[in-house]
Amino acid sequence: MKKTCLFSILLLVTAALFAQPREQLLERLKKLQTHGVMFGHQDDPFYGLGWNDRSASGGHSDVLATCGDYPAVMGFDIGGIEKGDEKNLDSVPFARIREELLAQLKRGGIAAISWHPRNPLTGGNAWDVKDSTVVRNILPGGSQHLKFVGWMKRVSAFLQSLCDDEGHPVAIIFRPWHENNGSWFWWGKKLCTVAEYKALWCMLQDHLLADGLTNLVWSWSPNLGLNADEMDTFPGNNRVDIIGLDAYQWGTEQDFVRQLNEDLTLLTQKVKDSKKLLALTECGYQTLPDSTWWTRVLQPQIEKYALSYFLVWRNAGDHEYFAPSPKTKDAPDFRKMVKNKRILMLKDIK
């Protein structure tokens, strides 16, 4: 009896030690949420308006150049890792992703990883939705299951390579299978059943956990325009740490504000019931045609809710930018927003 109790205690201690990076990040996120909401930017150090640093280090950042500080959260994408490519779907070398992600953590920031995997059935990209049986075919027993197991092993290997200077695994937010209430990805609403989507989530999560990746904080993020019945695809309280929402202003300001509030109200109730964190995991207004959008439209909405962070999408050139740069007309308004003590940049979370 005593030996059994001692063994159980040892198992609990061992599990706690392995879970430490993830638990530390979760506790940090909860604490920071009481101080404000963190600003995040996708692919911040790789390219921006008038510059491209995909392959060579340089510490560039449109956000840093605009307001004198880095984003508190940086987003990175590993689409392409599943095929063993040297660069991701946006032509950023994976070696650079590893370098910049670890640099963000070393300076005291937080990192989030998304994954846009290719279509394992057709060979197309993540947006190839011409076949509605992809998810079914990569689940156990499916025609592409063994292939996808190999893809998951490559994802696992990359995530396992993310270690600090002492060789310890670092904690990151991992956000797979996003925007599933839409149908523009091969794992979307019209491309698989609720049961198949949940099985897809669990298959990937169980595989990574079996590989020892207990350092991941898992984020589930549907898209703006969420219906209550689409919450059925929520993988489960024991499967998710952050409930997110991807919310872009593609139409009118009025429609965006209305839908954003409806969705965040729905998700706020969900996080209260499940004791999870809430975030705007992607958001923004492409090319920011409204120079006052930050303080007049976005900030008043996010201040209504207990958000962990809001992350705007990438600055991939003059045609597709979502964050400011010193030369954009929204830059003064962005600087005004981040002066608010409830909007947290890197310096505010150290």
N, C-alpha and C positions, 0 to 999 in steps of 0.2 A: 504493500500500500504506500509506504513512504517513498519507495523507488519510483512508483507510478506518479506520485505527486511531484517529486523532484523533476522527473522527465517532462511533465506537463509545464512546469515553471520554466524549464530550459527552453522548451518550444516557444512559449510566449515571449520570453526575452529575445530569443533569436529572431522571431517574427517582427518584434518591435524594432530591433536594430536594422533589419533589412528594409523596413517601412519608413525609417527615419527621414530620409530626404523628402518623400512625398508628404508625410505628416507635418514636417516643418513648413513646407510650402503652403499646405492647406491652412495651417494656423496663421501663417504670415498673411495670407490673402484675407482671412477673416478679420484679423486685426487691422489691416490697411483699409478694409471696407468701412470701418468705424470712423476713419479720418477723411475719406472722400473716395472718388472714383478715379482710377488710373487711366491715363491716355496711352493708347497703343498704336503702332503703325506696322503694317505688313512690309516686309522686305526693305526696311528702312536703310540699311547700309549698302545696298547693292546697286541702286540706280535712282535717279531723280530727274528733275527738270534741268536739262542741259548737261547732264553728266551720267556716266555709266561705269560702274566699278565692279562688274560681275566677277571678274577673274583675279583682280589684284587688290590687296589690302589698302586701306587708305583712311578709314575712319570717317568717311563722308556721311552726311545725313542732312536732308532738306529740313527736317524738324530742328535739328541742332543749329543749323545755319539761320533759321528763322527766329528762334526764341532763346538760344543759348543753352539748351539742355536736350538730352536724348529722351525718347519716349520711355515711360516706365515699363511698358510691355512691347516686345518686338515679336512679330509673327514671321514664321518661316514655313516653307512648303517642301515636302519631299516627294512630290509626284515625279516618277521616273526611277526612283530607287528600286522599285520592284523589278525592273528590267535589267538592273545592274549597270545603268548608265552612269557616266561620270558627272553629268550635269542634270539639274532638275528640269521640269517642263518649261521654266522661264530662262533656261540657259545659264543658271547659276551653278558653278561647280559645287558638288557636295562637300568638298574639302573647305570651301569658303563658307558654306552654311555652318559647318561644324565650328570653324574658326570664329565667325561673328556671333553665333549663338553663345558659345562659351565666353566670349568677350563681354557680351551683354550681361551674363550672369556674374562674371567677375567684377564688373563695375557696380553691381548691386541691383541689377534689373531682373525682369522676369521674361521668360521665353515661352512661346506657344508654337506648336507644330501642327499644321494641317497636312492632309494627304489627298491629292487628286490622282489616284491610280488609273492607269490605262484600262481599257476594256479588255478583260482577259479572254473573252469569247470571240470578239471581232478583230482585235488588234488595234482598234481605234483609241481615241483619247477618252478622258473621263466624261465628256459631253456626248459621246456616241451612244445614242439611245434607240438605235434602229432595231435592236433585238431586246425583247422584254423577258428573256429567260436567263440573263447573265447571273444574277444573284443565285437563282435556283441551281445553276450549273457549277457554281464554285463552292457550294455548301457540301458537307460530307455526302458522298454517294453520287455527286454530280460529275459530269464529263470533264470539267476543268478544275476539279478540287485539288488534285495533286500539283497542278501548275500553280494554283494560288497558294498552296502551302509553301512552295518555293519562294513566291513573292513575299509572303509574310516573314519568312526567314531573313530575307534581305532587309526588310523594314526593321526587324528585331536587331540585326547586326549593326545597322546604323545607329539605332537608339542606344544600343549597348556601348557604342564608341563615344558617347557623350559623357565624359568624365572630367573631374576637376584636376588640378595639378598634382594631387596626391593619388590620382587614379580611382577616386570614389565616384559612383554614379551621381549625376546631378538631377534635380527634380525639374520636370517640365510639364506644361499643359499639353496634352495630346488630344486633338480634335478630329477624329475620323468621321466619315459617313455623314457629312453636314448637309444641310438644306434638303433633307430627304422628303419634306412635305411638298417640294417641287418635283418636276419630272425632267430636269435638264441634265441630271447625272444618271448613270446606269443603275444606281441604287435608289432612285427616286420613287415617289408614290405610285406612279403608274407602271413601274418596272418590276415591282415585287410586292408581295403581300406583307401585312404587318408581321406575321410570324416569320417570314423569310428575312425581313429587315432585322428583327431582333436576333435571329440566329446568326446573321452576318456579323452584327456587333459583338455578340458573345464569342463567336469563333475567333475573331481577331484578338479580342481582349484575353481570352483564355490562352491563346497561343503565346502572346507576349508575356503574360504572367508565368506561364510554364517555363519560359526562357529566363526567368528571374527579373523581369522588368517591373519591379514593385515601386519604382520611383516615378511613375506616371500619374498625373492628375487628369482624370478623364472628363472631357467636355462634350456634351451633346447639344447641337445647335440647329434647330429648324430655321426656316426662312420666314421673313415678314409675310403676314397674311395667314397666320396659323389659325386653323379651326380647332375647336375643342376636341373633336373626335380624332384629330391627328395626334393628339397627345398619347394615343394608344401605342404609338411606336416608341415611346420612352422606354429605354432598355431596362430600367429598374433602379430602385434606390441603392442597391448594392453594386450597381454597375456604373454609376455616374456621380461625379463630384461637382461639376459646374453645369448649370443649365444656361445655355446661351441663346442668342437670337441674332441672325444675320439680317440687317435692315438698311437698305439703301433707298435714297430718295430718287426714284426713277421717274415718277409722275409729278403731280402737283404737290405743293407744300402742304395743302390742306389734307390731301389723302394720306400723305406720309405721316403727318402728325397724328391724325386720327387712328391709322392702323398701328402705328408704333405704340400708342397708349393702350389700345385694345390688347395687343399682344403682350406687352410688358405687364399689364394688369393680370392677364391670365397666367403668365409665367411667375409672377410674384406670388400668387396663391400657391402655385406648384412648389416653389422653393421653400415657402413657409411650411407646407405640409411635409416635405421631404427633407428639410433642413440642409438644403444645398445652397451654393453660391449662384448668383445671377450675373450675367455679363452680356454686353453687346459684342459678340465675338467677331463680327464684321459689320461695318457701317460706313456711311459716307455719302457724298454728293459729287458726282464726277465732274471734274474741271472747276468745281466751286464757282458757278456763275453769279451766285449771290455773295457779295463781299461781307455780309453780316450774318451769314448762315450759322457760324459757330455759336455766337452768343444770342442770336435772336430766335433760331429754330432748334438747334440740337441741344444746347445747354439747358434751356428751360425744361425739356422733356426728361433728360437723364437725371436732373436734380429731384425729380418726383419719386425716384425709385432707388432702392438700395443695391446699386450695381458695384461689382468688383472692378470692372474695367470696360472701356469701349475702345475698340481697335478699328481704325480706318484702313482702307485698302491701299494698295501700293501706288507709288509715283513712277509710272513706267514711261514717262515722256509727256509731251505737250497734249497728247490726245487722251491720256488716261491717268490723271492724278487725282488723289483724294485727300492728300495732306498738303499743307502750305509749303511754299519755298519763299525766300526773300523777295522774289520778283512777282509773286502772285498778289492780286488785289485783296485777297482775303487775309493776308499775313498780319496786318494790324489787328484785325478782329480775333485771329487765333491767339496772338500775344495777349490780348485783353482777356480771353477766356482762361488761359493757363495761369494768369496772375491770381485768379480766384483760388483761395486756399483749399477749396474742396476738389479742385482738379489737380491730380497728382502726376508730376513728371518724375524723372529718375531721381533727381536730388531730393525729392519729397518722400521717397520710400527707403532711403538708405538707413 
